[in-house]
């Protein structure tokens, strides 16, 4: 008992050192526990991958080949280590023959895609910038019609991965996100995604999976990182400082667009049955004696471009890839424009929400569906676009929808969640009665 009293008395006499030691030990214990949890996640994923690797194949079959486009600079230079620790062992255990191609500089992924050979699957390991470069390089190829049928897997290694919530179940654990995304590639379930073709007056087209963003909220979001020292207040501070420099923050844009096109049914291709011999002989004799009259070709009326002038705080031209499993009657892109009458307080509040999800718009926003649109800015208007979170100089562009152009691997669990969300959303938007 005397020894216990002595220990407590020592801690009381040296309370500063004791407090510091407790903090260090608590942090160290939390760090060690986190590493242990990461190791358990890797082990469980490797056990699942090993079952894929044990599946037998016929002598005529070959191992699946995958080309990995890896951006080592993603996630502040940690992407290579994250991939080698969490994704590569899973692919190797599953018996996938992988070829890893690492990018050295910005724009290199586009050039690599132009010369890449055909593969069974394409895996993009990086963030929004890497993915956008890969699909742009892929769809610029002369043989893009054939190459675009290659299924694509996305392993989120970057600081921003806008497409991940549409494909995978996300968590606060980076290791879990990477391993679950890699396992979804092995399971082989895919889903078609729309692509936006964004073409300027002179340059080659750029392709996007999420959309094009222009306006004050985009400009404020680009400056949030400058106020890192304000901690959780940095988002509100960035939007408030933007209002001090200029107010109101309104962009004038001229928009012309074509109406959406009906979405064809997703039916599997079926080869028509060949008629029997007697029926074919009778049909030929009938056509010989009574040749069919050729009908004049039907000239379809071309859709008309509709013009609209917008005064908006933000314009977002986006795909429906946020929920790609939702049933739709039209193939369309969405044009969303925020109103121009925000107060300073509303601007800061809405901007904070858009930082979490840029696709969220207020109830008073203008929303249009279109199959293609042309965007023109006033002369002398500067600024920048965000195309899948990558910055481009603002200019006049034409945005066209390429419906269901690419196929991406998706986890079955996430597909079920998205289907449930689509049903709930349909019930909320359907008027009663």
Secondary structure, 3 states (H helix, E strand, C coil): CHHHHHHHHHHHHCHHHHHHHHHHHHHHHHHHHHHHHHHHHHHHHHHHHHHHHCCCCCCCCCCCEEEEEEECCHHHHCHHHHHHHHCHHHHHHCCCEEEEEEECCCCHHHHHHHHCCCCCEEEEEECHHHHHHHHHHHHCCCCHHHHCCCEEEEEECCCCCCCHHHHCCCCCCHHHHHHHHHHHHHHCCEEEEEEEEEECCCCCCEEECCEEEEEHHHHHHCCHHHHHHHHHHHHHHHHHHHHHHCCCCCEEEEEEEECCEECCCCCCCCCCCCCCHHHHHHHHHHHHHCCCCCCCCCCCCCCCCEEEEEEECEEEEECCHHHCCCCCCEECEEEEECCCCCCHHHHHHHHHHHHHCCCCCCCCCEEEEECEEEEEECCCCCCEEEECCEEEECCCEEEEEEEEEEEEECCHHHHHHHHHHHHHHHHHHCCCC
